[in-house]
Amino acid sequence: MKITAVLGSPRKKGNSETLAEAFLEEAERLGAKVERFRLSALTYQGCTACQACKTTSEQCVLKDDLSPVLDALIEADAFLLATPVYFLDMPSQVKALIDRWFSFLKPGHLARSDASRLPAGKQMVLVVSQGAPESYFVDFVIRYDFIFKLLGFQPMHLIRGARLSDDPNAAAKRDDLLDKARTTARKVLAGEPSDADIPPYALRGGVRV
């Protein structure tokens, strides 16, 4: 299995990265090939709304350090995204990456059953760290789960660390979270479905997906 991993925290070796590495190291131990990208080390911009990917091209026409990340995602069997929660959402570095994923959607995607240009059925792993209790920022997970499904990913595996302090070593002291990360890696490598219970996202007009 080929896994593309994006480490999204601006803080190197922080809590989300610690949990991601517990997953990735277990996956590598089981034979997976892992390619890592640390966003804080890259120079790039977000989507510019040029619409070229809907008119003249089937891929993002911007060329910067995100280009190989997007290419690696196309080739991967599974994708891991690790992010902290900053100010109720992903850090801006990660959101810029997500916005560039707009290029993976076909023209008129919301009205299509085949909305995504990505090969269907890729596995998705979302690693989240936050200082707040687990009952906070559930909407964050629901919203991005909708985006991942729109792009054709399988229902995502979720590794979510709550009540983690600003100490970058907080996750390393949580055996329960490290065990969850390693167990999730074994499930992904075995092709087991996600056990995450994520409510559907409510679109405008009350439509739920």
N, C-alpha and C positions, 0 to 999 in steps of 0.2 A: 504494500500500500504506500502511495505517495501522499504525504501531508504537507500542505503549505501552512505555515504559522506566521501570524502577524502579532508582534508584541507592541501594543499601542500606547503604553504609558509613557509620558514624558520623563518619568523617573526610572532610571536603569535599575534593574534588579529589585523592583518594588513588589508589592503583594500580588498583583495580577500576574506578573512575570513568574513569580515563585510557583504559583499554582499551575500556570501553563507549562513550566519546565517539568513539574512532577508528572504531568500527563505525557509530555513529549519524550521524556527519558524512558518512561515505561513503554511507550509506543516503539521507540527505537530498540529497546531491549527485546521486543517481540518481533522485530524485523522490519518495521516501517522505515521508509526513507523520508527524512524531515528536512524541509528547507525553511529557514527562519529569516524573517525580516523585522528589524527594529525601526519603527517609524521615526523615532527621534534622531536617527542617524541619516535620514533621507531628506533630500530637498525636492519639494513638489508643491503643487497647488491643487485646489479643489476644482470641481466642475465649473466651467465658465458659461454654461448654457448656450454653447455655440450651435447645438443641435446637429452637428456633423454626423454623430453616430446614429441619427435617425434619417439622414438625408443622403449623404455621400459616402459613408463609411459604416462598416459593421463593427468597428472597434473605436476606442477613444483615440482621438487624433492628437491629444496633448502628449508630448514626449518629455518625460522627466524621470526622476528616480522611482516613481510609482509604476512606470511602464512594465518593468520586469515582474513586479508584484502581481499586476493584473494578468500577465502572461502565465505566471506560475499557478495562479488560481484556476485558469482554464485547464491546465494539464493535471491538476491534483485530483486525487480520489476523495480527499477530505480536507477541510479548511478549519483551522483554529484561529479564533480572534480573541485576544486577551486585552481587556480594558478595565481601568478603574471607572468609577462614577465621579465626574467632576461637575459640580453645579447642576445636578439633576440629570446629567446626560453623559455621553461619551466626551472625552477631551476633543478639542477642535482638530487635532492631528488625525484622530480616527474618523471623525465625521467627514473630513475631506476625502479620505479613502472611500468611505461608503458612498459619498456623492459621485465619485468617479465610476462606481458600479452602475450608474445610470446607463453607461455605454453597453452593458450586458443585456439591456431590455430592448426588445424589438419595437418598431414604430406601432403605436396603438396598443401597447402592451396590456392596459387594463381591460380591454375588450377581447383579448385573445386567451385561448386556453394554453397556447404555447408561447408565453410571454418572454421567456428567457432564451438568450443565445448560448448560455452555458449548457454543457451536457447535463441532462437530468440525473438526479439521484445521488449527487455528491453528499457526503456526510458533513455536518456542520457542528462545530463545538464552540460554544461561547463561554469564555471565562471572565467572570466579573468580580471585582473586589470593591467593597464600599465600607465606609465607617458606620453607616446607619444600620438599624435593625433590618431583618429580612423583609418585613412588611412594607418598607419604604422602597420606592422606585420600581415597583412591580410593572408599572406602565412602560418603563424603559425596556424591560425584557419583552413584553408583549409586542411593542411597536417594532423592534428589530427582528423578532421572530417572524412577523408578517413580511418584512423585507426579504429575509432569507428564503422563505417559502415562495415568494413571488419569483425569486431567481432560480427556483427549481431544486433547492436543497431539500434533503430529507428533514423531518422534524428534528430540531436541534437538540443536541446533548448540552446540558447546562451545568456548569461548575460555578457556583455562586458563593462567594465568601462575604458574609455580612459581619457587622460589629468588629471590623478590623481597624485598629487605631492607625494614626499617622506614622507609626513606627514601620519602616519598610521591611522589618523582619517579623511582623505580626503573623503573617500567613505561615511562615516557616515553623511557628510554634503551635500551629493548629493541626494536630495529627488527623482529626476528622476530615478536614478539607484536603489534606494531602492524600489521604486514603481514597476520598471521593474522586480526586483527579486520576489516580492510578487505576481505580476500578473502572472509571469511564473510558480510559485508554484501552483497557482489555475488552470492554464492550464494543468499542468502535472497531478494533482490529478483528473482532469475532463477527462483525456485521450485525450485532444486536440492535434492535430499535431503541430510541430514546425513551426514558421513563419520566421525562420532565413533564409536569402538568402545567401547561401554559394556556391560559384562556385565549379565545379568539380576539382578534383586533377589530374594533368597531370603526368602520369607515363613515364618511358623511352619510346623513340620512338614516343612521342607525344600522346600516348594512354591516353584518359581521362576517369575517372571513377567517 
